[in-house]
Amino acid sequence: MTVKIGVIGTGAIGRDHARRINQVLAGGRITALSDVNRASAEAVRDSIAPDAEVFATGEELIASAHVDAVLVTSWGATHEQYVLAAIAGGKPCFCEKPLATTAEGAKRIVDAEVAFGRRLVQVGFMRRYDAGYVALKQAVETRTGAPVMVHAAHRNPSVPEAYTTPMAIHDTLIHEIDVFRWLLDDDYVSARVTFPRSCARTHAKLRDPQIVTLTTAKGVVINTEIFVNCHYGYDIQCEVVGEDGVARLPEPMAVRMRLNAQLQNPILTDWKDRFVASYDVELQDFLKAAAAGTATGPTSWDGYMAAVAADACVAAQENEGEAIAITYPARPALYV
């Protein structure tokens, strides 16, 4: 079966996912496109999906009889309305992070999916599909003993001027918030944020870098450095300290060189290059499930859990050094 896919939001990630589905992966075809900038959707149609129909709104796209499943890759504030429309239409939906911009919005999606009675939503937490993280999880589960601590870093070479302090949580740390829950099979109970001195490349609305400390229900302490103006490259680090040993996330494959009297290897500068293979795997997973009328991978509940923790981290930014409690309602049976 070829799944007919509609893409809502044809910016950089939407365009790349459309290319993936039409040119790289098996089992899907782009049949519909929509963007607030119609010219953007038309450009994707002309270059990648010549058979796709361009719709004025995401809701019209979702309602189309020529759409079996939906990719939501629009601006984050619009995700909730489109995911809810997809659930109401009974159509599988892949939603890039965030699932919603507030925990309340993510909970509304969870409630709608539970009421529908079948999983329809996959959230785009692609690190669960990264070969390095998969290998790290296997090592943590089988080799290092019970986890005690995690040391991690999320570094970007630079960010736009519009990037603000809370965005370091909702746009950047959100991936770590999800992947640590998956990696440790554990949930969070508190968050704390501390700020070193700000770096010279930041601006008045962004305190950078910052250190987020999460404590889990099993007592694991996770320290994550967020440094979004580190200048030198895009660098994701993760080290899990267990009772019997230490496991570290592998570095991306690179050729080490002896050149100009230096021993060196390149560091990536673009997040799309760092996780390119994981995007392929996660979307192939979505296409397979969508062909059966359902969804797999990270759930709406995972998106909600991440949103609750992210809100606590932002509160911790506003109350520097104070531990902010993180609490969740009972997990619905749909996600057990």
C-alpha positions in Angstrom: 0.0 0.0 0.0 1.2 3.5 -0.8 0.2 6.0 1.9 -1.0 9.3 0.5 0.6 12.0 2.6 -0.3 15.6 3.2 2.4 18.0 4.5 1.4 21.1 6.5 4.2 23.5 6.6 6.8 23.6 3.8 9.7 25.3 5.4 13.1 23.7 5.8 12.0 20.6 7.7 8.8 20.1 5.8 10.5 20.4 2.5 13.2 17.9 3.6 10.6 15.4 4.8 8.7 15.7 1.5 11.9 15.0 -0.4 12.5 12.0 1.9 9.1 10.5 1.3 9.0 11.0 -2.4 12.7 10.2 -3.2 14.2 8.1 -0.5 11.7 6.1 1.5 9.3 3.3 0.5 5.5 3.2 1.0 4.5 6.9 0.8 3.7 9.6 -1.7 3.1 13.3 -1.2 -0.4 14.2 -2.5 -1.1 17.4 -0.7 0.7 20.5 0.6 -0.2 23.6 2.6 1.6 26.6 4.0 0.7 30.0 5.2 3.0 31.2 2.4 1.3 29.6 -0.6 4.3 30.2 -2.8 6.4 28.0 -0.5 4.0 25.1 -0.9 3.9 25.6 -4.7 7.7 25.6 -4.8 7.8 22.3 -3.0 5.2 20.9 -5.4 7.1 22.1 -8.4 10.5 20.7 -7.3 9.6 17.6 -5.3 5.9 16.6 -5.5 4.5 17.5 -9.0 1.3 15.5 -8.4 0.4 17.2 -5.1 -2.5 19.5 -4.6 -1.9 22.8 -2.8 -4.5 23.7 -0.1 -5.2 27.1 1.4 -5.4 25.7 4.9 -4.2 22.8 6.9 -7.7 21.9 7.9 -8.7 21.6 4.2 -5.7 19.4 3.5 -6.6 17.1 6.4 -10.2 16.8 5.2 -9.2 15.8 1.7 -10.1 12.3 0.4 -6.7 12.2 -1.3 -4.9 12.3 2.1 -4.4 9.2 4.2 -2.0 10.6 6.7 -0.6 14.0 7.7 2.8 15.5 8.5 2.7 18.6 10.7 5.9 20.6 10.1 4.5 24.1 10.5 5.3 26.8 13.1 5.1 25.2 16.6 2.2 27.3 17.8 0.0 25.8 15.1 0.7 22.1 15.9 -2.1 21.6 18.4 -4.9 22.7 16.0 -3.6 20.5 13.1 -3.0 17.4 15.3 -6.4 17.7 16.8 -8.0 18.0 13.4 -6.1 14.9 12.2 -7.3 12.9 15.2 -10.9 14.1 14.6 -10.5 12.9 11.0 -9.1 9.5 12.1 -5.9 10.1 10.1 -2.4 9.1 11.4 -0.3 12.2 12.1 3.4 12.7 12.3 4.1 16.0 14.3 7.4 17.6 14.6 8.3 18.8 18.0 6.8 20.4 20.0 3.6 18.5 20.1 2.1 21.7 21.5 3.6 24.9 22.9 2.1 24.4 26.3 1.5 21.3 28.5 -2.2 22.1 28.5 -2.3 22.0 24.7 -0.4 18.6 24.7 -2.8 17.2 27.3 -5.7 18.2 25.0 -4.1 16.1 22.2 -3.7 13.2 24.6 -7.3 13.4 25.7 -8.5 13.5 22.1 -6.5 10.5 21.1 -7.6 8.5 24.2 -11.2 9.4 23.3 -10.6 8.2 19.8 -9.4 4.9 21.1 -6.4 4.2 18.9 -2.9 5.7 18.5 -2.7 8.1 15.6 0.1 10.4 16.6 3.9 10.1 16.3 6.0 12.9 17.7 9.2 13.8 15.9 11.7 13.0 18.7 14.2 11.6 16.2 17.0 10.9 18.6 15.3 7.6 19.6 16.1 6.5 16.1 19.7 7.6 16.0 22.1 4.7 15.8 24.4 6.2 18.5 21.6 6.7 21.0 20.3 3.2 20.3 23.7 1.7 21.0 24.1 3.8 24.1 20.7 2.6 25.4 21.7 -1.0 24.8 25.0 -0.4 26.8 23.1 1.2 29.7 20.6 -1.7 29.9 23.1 -4.5 29.6 26.6 -3.4 30.6 27.1 -0.4 32.9 24.8 -1.3 35.8 22.1 0.9 37.2 22.5 4.5 36.1 23.6 7.0 38.8 24.4 10.2 36.8 24.2 11.6 33.3 26.4 14.4 32.0 25.3 15.9 28.7 25.7 18.9 26.5 23.8 20.5 23.6 25.9 23.1 21.8 25.0 25.1 18.7 27.4 27.4 16.9 24.9 30.3 16.9 21.2 31.1 17.0 19.1 33.9 15.5 18.7 37.2 17.3 15.0 36.3 18.0 16.1 33.3 20.1 15.4 33.9 23.8 16.2 32.3 27.1 13.0 30.1 27.4 13.7 28.8 23.8 16.8 27.1 25.1 14.3 24.8 26.8 11.3 24.6 24.4 13.4 24.5 21.2 16.7 23.0 22.3 16.6 21.0 25.5 13.3 19.5 24.5 15.1 16.7 22.6 17.2 15.8 25.7 14.1 15.9 27.9 12.6 13.2 25.7 15.6 11.1 25.0 16.7 10.8 28.6 13.3 9.5 29.7 13.6 6.9 26.9 17.3 6.1 27.6 16.8 5.6 31.3 13.2 4.3 31.3 12.5 6.9 34.1 10.5 10.0 34.7 11.5 13.4 36.2 10.6 14.7 39.6 12.4 18.1 39.7 14.3 20.6 37.6 16.9 23.2 38.5 18.7 25.8 36.3 21.9 27.7 37.0 23.5 30.3 34.8 27.3 30.8 34.4 28.4 34.2 33.2 26.9 35.0 29.8 29.1 34.5 26.8 30.2 37.5 24.7 28.2 36.4 21.6 24.8 36.4 23.3 22.3 39.3 23.6 20.1 41.0 26.2 17.2 38.5 25.8 19.3 35.3 26.0 21.2 34.1 29.0 23.7 31.7 27.4 25.1 29.2 28.5 22.9 27.6 31.1 23.0 24.3 33.0 19.8 22.3 33.6 19.8 19.7 36.4 17.0 17.1 36.2 16.4 14.5 38.9 14.5 11.4 38.1 12.1 9.2 40.1 14.8 6.5 40.5 17.2 9.2 41.8 19.4 9.7 38.7 20.8 13.2 38.5 21.2 14.6 35.0 23.3 17.7 34.3 22.9 19.2 30.8 24.8 22.2 29.5 23.0 24.2 26.9 25.3 26.5 25.0 23.8 27.9 21.8 26.5 30.3 20.8 29.5 28.0 21.3 30.8 29.1 17.9 32.9 26.0 17.1 30.1 23.7 15.8 27.0 21.6 16.5 28.0 19.2 19.3 25.8 16.7 21.2 27.4 14.9 24.1 26.0 12.4 26.5 27.7 10.2 29.2 25.8 7.8 31.5 27.6 6.9 34.7 26.4 3.5 36.0 27.3 1.5 39.1 29.6 -0.8 37.1 30.8 1.4 34.3 30.4 4.5 32.1 28.9 4.6 28.6 29.3 7.5 26.2 27.4 8.5 23.1 29.5 7.8 20.0 30.9 10.7 18.1 29.5 11.1 14.5 31.7 9.2 12.0 34.5 11.4 10.7 37.9 10.9 9.1 40.8 11.8 11.5 43.6 13.6 9.8 47.2 14.5 10.5 47.6 17.7 8.6 49.5 21.0 9.1 51.2 19.7 12.2 47.9 18.9 13.9 45.9 15.8 14.7 42.3 16.7 13.8 38.9 15.6 12.8 35.9 17.7 11.6 33.0 18.8 13.8 29.5 19.1 12.3 27.9 22.6 12.2 24.4 21.7 11.1 21.8 19.6 13.1 20.3 18.2 9.9 23.7 16.6 9.1 24.1 15.2 12.6 20.8 13.3 12.6 20.1 12.9 8.9 19.9 9.1 9.1 17.6 9.1 12.1 15.0 11.2 10.1 15.0 8.5 7.5 14.4 5.7 10.0 11.7 7.6 12.0 9.6 8.5 8.9 9.9 5.0 7.5 8.5 3.8 10.8 5.7 6.3 10.5 4.8 5.2 6.9 4.7 1.5 8.0 2.3 2.3 10.9 0.2 4.7 8.9 -0.4 2.0 6.2 -2.2 0.1 9.0 -4.1 3.2 10.2 -2.2 3.8 13.3 1.1 5.3 14.7 4.2 4.0 16.5 7.3 5.6 18.0 7.2 8.5 20.4 3.6 9.1 21.5 1.4 12.0 22.3 2.0 11.0 26.0 5.7 11.4 25.4 5.0 14.8 23.9 2.9 15.8 26.9 5.5 14.5 29.4 8.2 16.5 27.6 6.0 19.7 27.7 5.4 19.3 31.4 9.1 19.0 32.1 9.9 21.9 29.8 7.5 24.1 31.6 9.1 23.2 34.9 12.6 24.0 33.4 11.4 27.4 32.3 10.0 28.1 35.8 13.4 27.0 37.1 15.1 29.6 34.8 12.9 32.2 36.4 13.8 31.0 39.9 17.5 30.4 39.4 18.9 27.7 41.7 15.5 26.6 43.1 14.3 23.1 42.5 11.0 23.1 40.7 8.8 20.0 41.3 7.6 18.0 38.2 4.4 16.0 38.6 2.3 14.1 36.1 -1.2 12.6 36.0 -1.6 8.8 35.7 -0.6 7.4 32.3 -3.6 6.4 30.2 -3.9 2.8 29.3 -3.6 3.7 25.6 0.1 4.5 26.2 1.1 1.6 28.5 
